[in-house]
Amino acid sequence: MPKSTKAKVLIVDDEESILETLTGILEDEGHEVITASSGEKALMLFNESPPDLVLMDVWMPGMDGIETLKSIKEKSRDACVIMISGHSNIDTAVHAIKLGAYDFMEKPLSLEKVTLIVRRALEKQGLEKENIALKTSISRQWEIIGKTPGIIALTDKIQKAAISQGRVIIFGESGTGKELVARALHNASDRENNNFIEVNCAAIPHELIESELFGHEKGSFTGAFESKKGKFELADEGTLFLDEIGDMSLATQAKLLRVIETQEFQRVGGSRKIKVDVRIIAATNKDLEDEIKKATFREDLFFRLNVIPILVPPLRERKDDIPLLVEHFLNIFAQQYGQKTKKMSKATLEALVNYDWPGNVRELKNIIERFVIMNPSDVIDIKEIPSFRGIKTDYSSFKTLREAREQFEKDFILKRLQENNWNVSKTAEELEIERSNLHRKMKSLGIETP
């Protein structure tokens, strides 16, 4: 039998012989053991340094095991406690389990029984910790990062919309994070414990989208070798996210409209009506009102879906969030690739902030991932990333000529410094200015050598 995970174990019993016996058994298994002869002492030790596992006698003078169990569970709901009793009493055992005890052992204790139950308890606790860590990791991937006014307004709107059952359309350029908004709406709603099902309407061929949404019966078309549930059935009592809905065919739009109105549909090739309770969230990077004028999107479907419109701002309109996003992605990818978290040099971060990001947050995320993978050093410097030096600034976005000129000078000097490996003298010579003048210009423009 494999040995269990090494752990810190607290043994609580007023009998010295039991403490010695259990200590010997558990130390032989490689565990760190601390002991207490009373409930009061156990609580003091638990508060000082919570153990991974508690083995505790029920019958003790003063605060008994049941009362101590209650107090431990009040302090830490996830605490793993195994109760021990020398008096066989089913009611006491049931009561302890209801209070949150993992298991109940009767004296006299056997070596095999103690090691088996302790091993199982620690394995269960380990799985629970892994599950929590996994959920935390997943939730971090879908976290909306930012403190700019646009993001604060966005998160406020999400919270207000989430508690309703109203249909939502999320508008925004490609890569702005529309799926993050959809998941945030689902996670903040009363449907959060049910399925979140995503359909990318642009990625599925028109001839297959109906089957994908509504399912099909066996033999309903060539290749339908078995019956299949559609996304609507899978999303029952949950959320269906229709991404890039502006690319859905008019024929499918008509069928979608009927399902929205009735919450009923039939599988392709089927005759049985299937009723569902689904909240629909749609997203698009297209101007649907313009698509309506072109007769490529149904106006009645637009009105049905557009109960709560939410606009996700592009990254160029929230540049103050870029340092926060960079830090977030650096942490995410460090964990994903098992690396120490890297840092950005000031020059690199400055270049990232000054870039206009036509691909929005998705482009930033991809570039940070590339930086993490391809850069061996702990500090990512732009001079080591030639593929990033060609970033262009939209000077027409500046309000005044002075601002545009200053930004151009900064970009121009920064690029030449990078090309010359930050050799100021060589750069000054190429620019045909005095070295001291270049230093003054760098200082006035906020250019710092790495």
C-alpha positions as CSV (number, residue, x, y, z in Angstrom):
1,M,0.0,0.0,0.0
2,P,1.5,3.4,-1.0
3,K,2.4,5.8,1.8
4,S,0.1,8.8,2.3
5,T,1.0,12.5,1.8
6,K,3.2,13.8,4.7
7,A,1.1,16.1,6.9
8,K,1.0,17.9,10.2
9,V,-1.4,16.0,12.5
10,L,-2.9,17.2,15.8
11,I,-3.9,14.3,18.2
12,V,-6.3,15.3,21.0
13,D,-6.9,12.8,23.9
14,D,-6.8,12.9,27.7
15,E,-5.2,9.4,27.8
16,E,-1.4,9.6,27.7
17,S,-1.1,6.1,26.3
18,I,-3.4,6.9,23.3
19,L,-1.3,10.0,22.6
20,E,1.9,7.9,22.6
21,T,0.4,5.1,20.5
22,L,-1.0,7.4,17.8
23,T,2.1,9.5,17.8
24,G,4.3,6.5,17.2
25,I,2.0,5.2,14.4
26,L,1.8,8.5,12.6
27,E,5.5,9.4,12.9
28,D,6.3,6.1,11.4
29,E,4.2,7.1,8.5
30,G,6.4,10.2,8.1
31,H,3.9,12.8,9.6
32,E,4.7,15.7,11.9
33,V,2.7,15.2,15.1
34,I,1.6,17.6,17.8
35,T,-0.5,16.6,20.8
36,A,-3.0,18.1,23.2
37,S,-4.6,16.5,26.3
38,S,-7.7,18.7,26.3
39,G,-10.1,20.5,24.0
40,E,-8.9,23.9,25.3
41,K,-5.3,23.1,24.5
42,A,-6.3,21.7,21.1
43,L,-8.0,25.0,20.1
44,M,-5.0,27.0,21.2
45,L,-2.7,24.8,19.1
46,F,-5.1,25.0,16.2
47,N,-5.2,28.8,16.3
48,E,-1.4,29.1,16.4
49,S,-0.8,26.8,13.4
50,P,-3.7,25.0,11.8
51,P,-2.8,21.3,11.2
52,D,-3.7,19.3,8.1
53,L,-5.6,16.7,10.1
54,V,-7.0,16.4,13.7
55,L,-7.6,13.0,15.5
56,M,-9.7,13.8,18.6
57,D,-11.3,11.8,21.4
58,V,-15.0,12.4,22.0
59,W,-14.9,12.0,25.8
60,M,-12.6,14.4,27.6
61,P,-12.9,16.4,30.8
62,G,-13.8,20.1,30.4
63,M,-14.5,20.9,26.8
64,D,-15.3,17.5,25.2
65,G,-14.6,16.4,21.7
66,I,-18.0,17.4,20.2
67,E,-17.7,21.0,21.5
68,T,-14.1,21.2,20.3
69,L,-15.2,19.9,16.9
70,K,-17.9,22.7,16.7
71,S,-15.3,25.4,17.6
72,I,-12.8,24.0,15.0
73,K,-15.4,24.0,12.3
74,E,-16.5,27.5,13.1
75,K,-12.9,28.7,12.7
76,S,-12.2,26.6,9.6
77,R,-15.0,24.9,7.7
78,D,-12.5,22.9,5.7
79,A,-10.7,21.4,8.7
80,C,-10.4,17.6,8.5
81,V,-11.3,16.0,11.8
82,I,-11.5,12.3,12.7
83,M,-13.3,11.5,15.9
84,I,-12.3,8.7,18.3
85,S,-14.4,7.1,21.1
86,G,-14.0,4.2,23.5
87,H,-17.8,4.0,24.0
88,S,-19.7,2.7,21.0
89,N,-22.6,5.2,20.5
90,I,-24.2,5.5,17.1
91,D,-26.0,8.7,17.9
92,T,-22.7,10.4,18.9
93,A,-21.1,9.2,15.7
94,V,-23.9,10.5,13.6
95,H,-23.9,13.8,15.4
96,A,-20.1,14.2,14.9
97,I,-20.5,13.5,11.1
98,K,-23.3,16.0,10.9
99,L,-21.1,18.6,12.5
100,G,-18.5,18.0,9.8
101,A,-16.2,15.2,11.1
102,Y,-14.6,13.2,8.3
103,D,-14.9,9.9,10.1
104,F,-15.5,8.2,13.4
105,M,-13.1,5.5,14.9
106,E,-13.8,3.2,17.9
107,K,-11.2,2.2,20.5
108,P,-9.3,-0.1,20.7
109,L,-7.5,1.4,17.7
110,S,-5.6,-0.9,15.3
111,L,-2.5,0.1,13.4
112,E,-4.0,-0.8,10.1
113,K,-7.3,1.0,10.7
114,V,-5.6,4.2,11.8
115,T,-3.2,4.4,8.9
116,L,-5.9,3.5,6.4
117,I,-8.4,6.2,7.6
118,V,-5.7,8.8,7.9
119,R,-4.4,8.1,4.4
120,R,-7.9,8.3,3.0
121,A,-8.6,11.6,4.8
122,L,-5.4,13.2,3.6
123,E,-6.0,12.0,0.0
124,K,-9.5,13.5,0.1
125,Q,-8.2,16.7,1.5
126,G,-5.4,16.8,-1.2
127,L,-8.0,16.3,-4.0
128,E,-10.1,19.1,-2.5
129,K,-7.1,21.5,-2.4
130,E,-6.3,20.6,-6.0
131,N,-9.9,21.2,-7.0
132,I,-9.8,24.6,-5.3
133,A,-6.5,25.5,-7.0
134,L,-7.8,24.4,-10.4
135,K,-11.0,26.5,-10.0
136,T,-8.9,29.5,-8.8
137,S,-6.6,29.1,-11.8
138,I,-9.5,28.8,-14.2
139,S,-11.3,31.8,-12.7
140,R,-8.1,33.9,-13.1
141,Q,-8.0,33.1,-16.8
142,W,-11.4,34.6,-17.2
143,E,-10.9,37.6,-14.8
144,I,-11.6,41.1,-16.2
145,I,-8.5,43.2,-15.4
146,G,-8.5,46.9,-15.3
147,K,-9.2,50.1,-13.2
148,T,-9.9,52.6,-15.9
149,P,-13.3,54.3,-16.0
150,G,-14.4,52.3,-19.0
151,I,-13.7,49.0,-17.2
152,I,-15.2,50.1,-13.9
153,A,-18.4,51.0,-15.8
154,L,-18.3,47.7,-17.6
155,T,-18.0,45.6,-14.4
156,D,-20.8,47.7,-12.8
157,K,-23.1,47.0,-15.8
158,I,-22.2,43.2,-15.7
159,Q,-23.2,43.0,-12.0
160,K,-26.6,44.7,-12.7
161,A,-27.3,42.6,-15.8
162,A,-26.2,39.3,-14.2
163,I,-29.0,39.2,-11.6
164,S,-31.6,39.5,-14.2
165,Q,-32.8,37.0,-16.8
166,G,-32.6,39.5,-19.6
167,R,-30.9,38.6,-22.9
168,V,-27.6,40.5,-23.5
169,I,-25.7,41.5,-26.6
170,I,-22.0,42.2,-26.1
171,F,-20.6,44.6,-28.7
172,G,-16.9,45.1,-29.2
173,E,-14.0,44.8,-31.6
174,S,-12.3,41.4,-32.1
175,G,-10.0,40.5,-29.2
176,T,-11.5,42.9,-26.6
177,G,-12.7,40.1,-24.3
178,K,-16.4,39.6,-25.1
179,E,-16.2,36.0,-23.9
180,L,-14.8,37.2,-20.6
181,V,-17.9,39.4,-20.2
182,A,-20.2,36.6,-21.1
183,R,-18.6,34.3,-18.5
184,A,-18.7,37.1,-15.9
185,L,-22.4,37.5,-16.5
186,H,-22.9,33.7,-16.1
187,N,-20.7,33.4,-13.0
188,A,-22.5,36.3,-11.2
189,S,-26.0,34.9,-12.0
190,D,-28.2,32.4,-10.3
191,R,-27.2,30.0,-13.1
192,E,-23.5,29.9,-12.2
193,N,-23.7,26.2,-11.0
194,N,-25.1,25.1,-14.3
195,N,-23.5,24.9,-17.8
196,F,-22.0,27.7,-19.7
197,I,-22.1,26.6,-23.4
198,E,-20.4,28.5,-26.1
199,V,-21.1,28.4,-29.8
200,N,-18.9,30.3,-32.3
201,C,-21.3,31.0,-35.1
202,A,-18.6,32.1,-37.5
203,A,-16.6,28.9,-37.0
204,I,-19.3,26.4,-37.8
205,P,-20.4,25.8,-41.4
206,H,-23.9,27.0,-42.2
207,E,-25.1,23.5,-43.1
208,L,-24.1,22.2,-39.6
209,I,-25.1,25.2,-37.4
210,E,-28.7,24.0,-37.0
211,S,-27.5,20.5,-35.9
212,E,-25.0,22.1,-33.5
213,L,-27.6,24.3,-31.9
214,F,-30.6,22.0,-31.8
215,G,-29.1,18.5,-32.0
216,H,-30.1,15.7,-34.4
217,E,-31.6,12.3,-34.5
218,K,-29.8,9.2,-35.8
219,G,-30.0,9.0,-39.6
220,S,-31.4,12.5,-40.0
221,F,-28.6,13.3,-42.5
222,T,-25.5,11.7,-44.0
223,G,-23.0,11.0,-41.2
224,A,-25.6,11.2,-38.4
225,F,-24.7,7.7,-37.1
226,E,-26.3,8.4,-33.7
227,S,-28.5,10.9,-31.9
228,K,-26.8,14.0,-30.5
229,K,-27.9,16.7,-28.1
230,G,-27.5,20.2,-29.3
231,K,-26.1,23.2,-27.5
232,F,-29.6,24.3,-26.3
233,E,-30.2,21.0,-24.5
234,L,-26.7,21.1,-23.0
235,A,-27.3,24.7,-21.8
236,D,-30.7,23.9,-20.1
237,E,-31.0,25.9,-16.9
238,G,-27.7,27.5,-17.7
239,T,-26.3,30.0,-20.2
240,L,-25.9,29.8,-24.0
241,F,-23.2,32.1,-25.4
242,L,-23.7,32.8,-29.1
243,D,-20.4,34.4,-30.2
244,E,-20.1,36.2,-33.5
245,I,-23.9,36.0,-34.0
246,G,-23.6,38.5,-36.9
247,D,-22.2,35.7,-39.0
248,M,-25.3,33.4,-38.5
249,S,-27.3,32.6,-41.6
250,L,-30.7,34.1,-42.1
251,A,-32.3,30.7,-42.1
252,T,-30.8,29.8,-38.7
253,Q,-31.7,33.3,-37.4
254,A,-35.4,32.5,-38.1
255,K,-35.2,29.2,-36.2
256,L,-33.3,30.9,-33.3
257,L,-36.0,33.6,-33.1
258,R,-38.7,30.9,-32.7
259,V,-36.8,29.2,-29.9
260,I,-36.3,32.5,-28.1
261,E,-40.0,33.1,-28.2
262,T,-41.1,29.6,-27.2
263,Q,-38.1,28.0,-25.5
264,E,-39.0,24.9,-27.5
265,F,-37.4,23.2,-30.5
266,Q,-37.1,19.9,-32.3
267,R,-33.9,18.2,-33.1
268,V,-32.9,17.9,-36.8
269,G,-34.9,14.9,-38.1
270,G,-36.9,14.7,-34.9
271,S,-40.6,15.2,-34.2
272,R,-40.5,15.5,-30.4
273,K,-40.7,19.0,-28.9
274,I,-38.0,19.7,-26.4
275,K,-38.5,22.5,-23.8
276,V,-35.6,24.2,-22.2
277,D,-34.8,27.1,-19.8
278,V,-31.8,28.9,-21.3
279,R,-30.5,32.4,-20.9
280,I,-29.0,33.6,-24.2
281,I,-26.0,36.0,-24.3
282,A,-24.8,37.0,-27.8
283,A,-21.7,38.8,-29.0
284,T,-20.6,40.4,-32.2
285,N,-17.8,42.6,-33.6
286,K,-20.2,43.8,-36.3
287,D,-22.6,46.8,-36.4
288,L,-25.9,44.8,-36.4
289,E,-28.0,47.9,-37.2
290,D,-25.8,48.2,-40.4
291,E,-26.3,44.5,-41.1
292,I,-30.0,45.0,-40.8
293,K,-29.9,47.7,-43.5
294,K,-27.9,45.2,-45.7
295,A,-30.7,42.6,-45.0
296,T,-28.1,40.2,-43.6
297,F,-29.5,40.3,-40.0
298,R,-33.1,40.1,-38.9
299,E,-34.4,43.2,-37.2
300,D,-36.9,41.2,-35.1
301,L,-34.1,38.9,-33.8
302,F,-32.0,42.0,-33.0
303,F,-34.8,43.4,-30.9
304,R,-35.2,40.1,-29.1
305,L,-31.6,39.8,-28.3
306,N,-30.8,43.4,-27.5
307,V,-32.5,43.7,-24.2
308,I,-29.3,44.7,-22.4
309,P,-26.5,46.0,-24.7
310,I,-23.0,46.0,-23.3
311,L,-20.1,47.6,-25.1
312,V,-16.5,46.4,-24.4
313,P,-14.0,49.2,-24.9
314,P,-11.0,48.6,-27.2
315,L,-7.5,48.4,-25.5
316,R,-6.4,51.7,-27.1
317,E,-9.0,53.5,-25.1
318,R,-7.8,52.0,-21.8
319,K,-4.1,52.2,-22.0
320,D,-3.7,52.7,-18.3
321,D,-4.8,49.1,-17.9
322,I,-1.9,47.8,-19.9
323,P,0.6,47.5,-17.0
324,L,-2.0,45.6,-15.0
325,L,-2.8,43.3,-17.9
326,V,0.9,42.7,-18.5
327,E,1.5,41.7,-14.9
328,H,-1.6,39.5,-15.0
329,F,-0.5,37.6,-18.1
330,L,3.1,37.3,-16.9
331,N,1.8,35.5,-13.8
332,I,-0.6,33.3,-15.8
333,F,2.1,32.1,-18.2
334,A,4.7,31.7,-15.5
335,Q,2.4,29.3,-13.8
336,Q,1.4,27.6,-17.0
337,Y,5.0,27.0,-18.1
338,G,6.3,26.3,-14.6
339,Q,8.7,29.3,-14.6
340,K,9.6,32.1,-12.3
341,T,7.5,35.2,-13.0
342,K,9.4,37.4,-15.4
343,K,9.4,41.2,-15.3
344,M,9.3,43.9,-18.0
345,S,12.0,46.5,-18.4
346,K,10.7,50.1,-18.4
347,A,11.5,50.5,-22.1
348,T,9.5,47.3,-23.0
349,L,6.5,48.3,-20.9
350,E,6.6,51.8,-22.3
351,A,6.5,50.4,-25.9
352,L,3.6,48.2,-24.9
353,V,1.7,51.2,-23.5
354,N,2.4,53.3,-26.6
355,Y,1.2,50.7,-29.1
356,D,-2.3,50.9,-30.4
357,W,-3.2,47.2,-30.2
358,P,-5.4,46.6,-33.3
359,G,-5.8,43.0,-32.0
360,N,-6.8,44.4,-28.5
361,V,-6.3,42.3,-25.4
362,R,-5.9,39.0,-27.3
363,E,-2.9,40.5,-29.2
364,L,-1.4,41.7,-26.0
365,K,-1.9,38.2,-24.4
366,N,-0.3,36.5,-27.3
367,I,2.7,38.8,-27.3
368,I,3.3,38.3,-23.6
369,E,3.1,34.6,-24.0
370,R,5.7,34.8,-26.8
371,F,7.9,37.0,-24.5
372,V,7.7,34.4,-21.7
373,I,8.5,31.5,-24.0
374,M,11.3,33.0,-26.1
375,N,13.1,35.2,-23.6
376,P,15.4,33.3,-21.3
377,S,16.2,36.1,-18.9
378,D,14.2,37.2,-15.8
379,V,13.8,40.7,-17.2
380,I,12.2,41.1,-20.7
381,D,13.9,43.9,-22.5
382,I,12.7,45.3,-25.9
383,K,16.2,45.3,-27.3
384,E,16.2,41.5,-27.2
385,I,12.8,41.3,-29.0
386,P,13.4,42.5,-32.6
387,S,10.0,41.2,-33.7
388,F,8.4,43.8,-31.5
389,R,10.4,46.8,-32.6
390,G,8.2,47.5,-35.7
391,I,5.2,48.6,-33.7
392,K,3.7,51.7,-35.1
393,T,2.0,54.6,-33.3
394,D,-1.1,56.3,-34.8
395,Y,0.1,59.9,-34.5
396,S,-3.2,61.1,-35.9
397,S,-4.8,60.1,-32.6
398,F,-3.0,62.9,-30.7
399,K,-4.9,66.1,-30.1
400,T,-2.1,68.6,-30.8
401,L,0.9,68.8,-33.1
402,R,3.2,69.2,-30.2
403,E,2.0,65.9,-28.6
404,A,2.4,64.1,-31.9
405,R,5.9,65.6,-32.5
406,E,7.1,64.6,-29.0
407,Q,5.8,61.1,-29.4
408,F,7.4,60.8,-32.9
409,E,10.8,62.0,-31.5
410,K,10.5,59.6,-28.6
411,D,9.7,56.6,-30.9
412,F,12.4,57.6,-33.3
413,I,15.2,58.0,-30.7
414,L,14.0,54.9,-28.8
415,K,14.2,52.8,-32.0
416,R,17.7,54.1,-32.9
417,L,18.9,53.4,-29.3
418,Q,17.6,49.9,-29.5
419,E,19.3,49.3,-32.9
420,N,22.6,50.5,-31.4
421,N,22.2,48.3,-28.3
422,W,21.6,51.5,-26.2
423,N,25.0,53.0,-27.1
424,V,24.2,56.7,-26.6
425,S,27.4,58.0,-28.3
426,K,26.9,56.0,-31.4
427,T,23.2,56.9,-31.6
428,A,24.1,60.7,-31.2
429,E,26.6,60.3,-34.0
430,E,24.0,58.7,-36.3
431,L,21.4,61.4,-35.4
432,E,24.1,64.1,-36.1
433,I,23.6,65.7,-32.7
434,E,25.9,66.2,-29.7
435,R,25.9,63.4,-27.1
436,S,24.9,65.9,-24.4
437,N,22.0,67.1,-26.5
438,L,20.8,63.5,-26.9
439,H,21.0,63.0,-23.1
440,R,18.9,66.1,-22.5
441,K,16.4,65.0,-25.2
442,M,16.1,61.5,-23.6
443,K,15.6,63.0,-20.2
444,S,12.9,65.4,-21.4
445,L,11.1,62.6,-23.3
446,G,11.3,60.2,-20.3
447,I,13.6,57.7,-22.1
448,E,15.6,55.7,-19.6
449,T,18.4,53.3,-20.5
450,P,17.7,49.7,-19.3
